[in-house]
Amino acid sequence: MTASRPSATGRSIVLSAAGVRAEIGTVAAVLRSLTVGGIAVTEPLPAGTAPPMAAGIVLAPWPNRVRDAVWMLDGRPQQLDITEVSRSNAIHGLLRNTDYEVRAQAPDSVTLGALIPPQHGWPFLLDTWVRYELRADGLAVTHGVVNHSDRPAPYAVGAHPYFRVGAVAVERLELAVAATTYYEVDARMNPVAEHSVEGTPYDLRLGAALADLTLDTPFGGVVPGVAARLTAPDGARVELVLDDDWRYLQVFTAKDFPRPAGPGLAVALEPMTAAPDALNSGDGLRCVEPGETWEGRWIVRFVPGGTDSD
């Protein structure tokens, strides 16, 4: 493992082993790039810039949005800072601008940690961490938290990676999502209802051409295992594998993702342990008791064309 001087995403940490390479930035514990056998599995971030469209960052202690940046605790409103000003929401938690510390490291893995102290609308003290560990076919990502408060704390976590299958144009990929429900959202992207995907354009269980999809959609009822898959015309694919705690997935087709050759289509597959606005709805929200520790993991793997996966 090597580290370089700081940039907009903090110190750069490079993991490399057996043909798999990942670059991690310490700000927001961002996944800057991942390649398997030289094949790009994520959208690499432009050098020296902050993550565009939240690319690769960790989302804690909640993913997605909190409506009006307000939630209730013991019957009292808690006013978070509004961080999505155009829609008057709090978005993607409290660590997206935090420089994590390196707590453990090896050539093929790194653990980054960050405290979430009490602050506006958040009266809890949590210690969080994320461990990136290379696999022969990709990357395992383990998120953890311990509650140092004197009372139970709500908690959810997510990540915001954008995936691709090597040099194949994203428009040529097929997307499959193993989810049974989707959330209808309002003009401010807050959920208003949960529906079955059956018989709707959001039923992606059998796959659909990514070029035909326009999504900024939360999915629920995500089946543990291969929760989402991007497949190239030659059968090569990138798979997002989720443990039991990850029953929600945000899919975002960004039409103007910045690249050196100019903006274009990119797709974010965002694993989440809770639904959007979970601090208000409670959907998937975990209650972490004082002194309790929780960990949960997701995996991204590359499968070459013509290869079956389990």
Secondary structure, DSSP 8 states (H G I E B T S, - for coil): -EE---BTTBSEEEEEETTEEEEEETBTTEEEEEEETTEE-B----TTS--GGGTT-EEBS--SEEGGGEEEETTEEEE----BGGGTBEESBS-TT-B-EEEEEETTEEEEEEEE--BTTB---EEEEEEEEEETTEEEEEEEEEE-SSS-EEE--EE--EE--TTS-GGG-EEEE-EEEEEEE-TTS-EEEEEE-TTSTT--TT-EEGGG---EEEEEEE-SEEEEEEE-TTS-EEEEEE-TT--EEEEEEEEEE--TT--EEEEEEEEESS-TTHHHH-TT-EEE-TT-EEEEEEEEEEE-TT----
